[in-house]
């Protein structure tokens, strides 16, 4: 996690939300303080707890944040997550950004956890893709790890991945891989995407580092792997959902990469309830 970059991003998020000032929170005196509780309203994994203190600090600090749970643990509905005590203005101004991030990251972590549980195959690792929200990639990918998954490329500069269009421009897998090797050092891995057994065989012959089998059924994947004489790392992707991931159990690949973990995840339901004297108000 690049915390320097993240801190700058959080500043931008607050600038976007606050604009010229939080007109609603400004009706409270700056000196008035209160407490509040964050509540998990549905079962799932809480993720990104440490973001709250970072956000409060950017808003001026002076907020006591006390967590009741551990990062990355699966919790039942109606579990109190944390309490806060500090200036009402700060609590009100920061609550939406905190909830937005916690809800998204919790949704990603929970989806990853459920995918691994549904797959029920310890020989296959579940990994993410680059189908993340622009600006939130490092947080999205962090959430995948908190759900028990692994990260694919963090960005285009991590490794070479030759997909269908790269190969089409070169005319063959062999030529594309040869050119990639000539232009890069030994620390850069090469992955090739294939959709046919013939292409799989060509990738094996080229001795690439990883082969991604795209849009194939578990039965077809097993037929591809018969030709993996080099014992190259393999990955399967495409049209894999929570509803059908169990069908890939025992298919033989090393990784399943799942775009839905980040591109279409449902937010985890979390609320913030504030207390001031005997009154209790739900902040929306």
N, C-alpha and C positions, 0 to 999 in steps of 0.2 A: 504494500500500500504506500503510495506517494502522499504523505501527509501534508507536505508543503503545497502540492497541487490541490489536494482536497480542501485545505483551508481556504485557498483562493476561490475554489468553486462554491464553497458554502457562503463566502462573502457575496458572490454574484447572485446566488439563490436568494439571499436576504435582500439584496438591493432590488431585485426583480419584484419581490413581494411587498417590501416596505415602501418603495418609491420615495416620495418626499416626506414620509412619516406615517406611522400607524395612527390614523385619526380615531379609531375606536379605543385603543389602549390609552390614548392621551387624555381621556376623560378621568383617569385615575391619577391621584397625586403620585409623583415620582418616588416619594418616601413610603408609600403604602405597600405592605408586604402581605403575602398569603401563601398557602400551601396547596398542593394538588397531587392527584394520583393518576398515573397512566395504567389503563386496564386492557388486558388482552380479552377481546370479546368472542373469539372463536379459537379452536384448537390450532396450534401451529408452532413454528419455530420463531422465536424473537431474535432479531438480527440488527446489529448496528447500535447497540446500547450506548457505546462510547461517543456517538455523534451528538447526543444531547448536550453533554458538557461543552463540547466544541462550539456548538451553536449559541449556548447561553454565554460563553466567554466572548464571542464576537458581538453580542448584544450588550456587553458591559460587565458581565460576570456577576458576582455577588449572589449566586444561586447555589443552594445546597441540593445536590442530586444524590439520592440513595436508591440503589438497585436492589430488588428482592430476588432476582433470578440470574442465572449464568448465561452468558452469550452462547447462542447456537443450540440451546436445549429446546426440546419439544415440550410444550406446555398445554394444559387443558384450558378450555374456555373459562372466562371469568377469573383469570389469574391476575392479581395485581403485579405490575411489572416494576414500577419505581414510584417514589415520591419526590416532590421537589418543594423547596421553600425559598422564596425570594421576592423581588419587586413584582407587583402585579403586572406592570407594563411589560416587563421582560418575559414573564410567563405567558402572557397573552400573545405577544408578538412572535415568540419562538415556537409556539405549540404546533402551528400548521406545518411548518417545514419539518419539524421533528416527526410528526405523524406521517407526512407524505413519504419520507425516507424509510421510516420503520415499517410502514405498511407495504411498500414495494419490496424492500429487502426481505421482509418476513415472508411475503408471498413467494419470492424466488427460492428462498431456503426451504420452505415447506414443500413446494412443487418438486424440488430436487430430492428431498427426503422421501416423498411419496413415490417418485419414479424408481428410486433404488429399491424401495420396499416391494413395489409391484414387480420389478424385474427379478428380484430374488436370485441373483447369480453373482457370487463373490468373485468370479473369474473375469467379469466384465466391469469396467469402470464407466461411470456416467460422467460425461463432460458437456460443457456449454459450447456456444458458437460466438461469432462476432455480431449476432443479431441482438444488439443491446441498444438502449436509449442513448443517443449521442450526449456526451458529457457525464454519463453515469456508469461508464463501462467498468471502471475499477471497483465501484461499489456493487454493481450487478454481479461481477465475477467473484467478488469476495463472498457475496450471499450464497452463491453456488457451493463454495467450499464449506460454508457453515451448515449447509444441508447434507454434507457428506460427499459432494461431487468434486470433480476436478476441472481445471481450466484448460481450454484449448488455447489458441493464440490470443495474446492480449491485444495484438495489433498486427498490421501488415509487415512490421519490421522484425517480428519474432522469428519467422521461418518462411520458407518458400512453399506455397501451396498451389499446385498446377491444376486448375479446374478445367471444365470443358472448353471455355473460351480461350484460355491460354494455349491449350493443346491444339485447338482448331486453328489458331493463328500460326502455330509452328508446323502443323501438318502431321505430327506424330508425337507420342509420348517420349520415344527414344531421343528425338532431336531436342525436344524441350528440356528434358533432364540433362542431356549432354551440355547444352548451352548454360543451364543454371549452374552446373558444376564448374564450368570453365570460368564463370564470372564471380564465384563466391568461394569463401574459405571453408575449411572443414567443420567449423562450428555452426554453420547454417544447415539445418535439416531440410529435407525435401519430401513433401507429401504430394501424392498424385490421386486425383479423383477419377474413378472408373465406373462404368455402368454396364460393361459387357465382360464376359470371361476372357475374350481375346485381349481386351485392354488390360485386364488384370494380369494376364500372362506377360504382356509387354512390360508392365510396371515391375513385375518380379524380375524379369530379365535385366532391367535397367538398374536393379538393386537400389531402389529408392528406400528412404527411411521409414515411410508410412504410406499405406494404401487405404484410401477411403472408398468404400463401396457405397454408391449412392442409389437411393430409391429401389432397393431390392428386398424381396421377402426373406424371412429367416431361412426358408428352405433353399432359396437361390443362393443366399450368402454361403451356406454350407458347401454348395457346389463350387463356388469361387475358391474357397479356402483349400480345396483338394490340391490346387495348383500352387500353393504357397510353399514351395520347396526351400526358399531362402529363410523361412520363419520370420518374415517381415511383419512389423507391427501393423495390425489392421483396425479399421474403424468403420462403423456403419452409420449412415445418416439418411434422413429423408422419410417423411410420413410416419414417424414414430410418435405415438401419443401415450398418455397415461392409460388409455383404454386398451391399447394393443401391445404395450411394451413387454408384457409377460410372455408374448409369443417369441421374443428374441432370447429367452432363457436357453442357454446351451448352444447357441448358434455358432459359437467359436471365435467371434471377434474379440479384440482386446478392449475396444472402446465403443460406446454409443454416444454420438453427439446429438444433443437435443435443442433445437432452436426455441421450442415453446417455453423452455425454462425462463427465458428473458423477454421474448418478443410478444408473448400473449398471456402473461401471468396475471392471476387475480390478486389484488391487494389483500393483505391480512387485515382483519377488522380490529382496530385499536382505538381507544378513546382516551380523552383527558378530562378528568373531573376536578374542578377547583373547589377549595374550601376557604371560606372567609367567615369566621365566627360560626354561627349555626346554620349558615346558608350553604347550599351545594348547587353549583351550576355546571351544566355540561357545556364545554366550549366547543363550538363547531367551526 
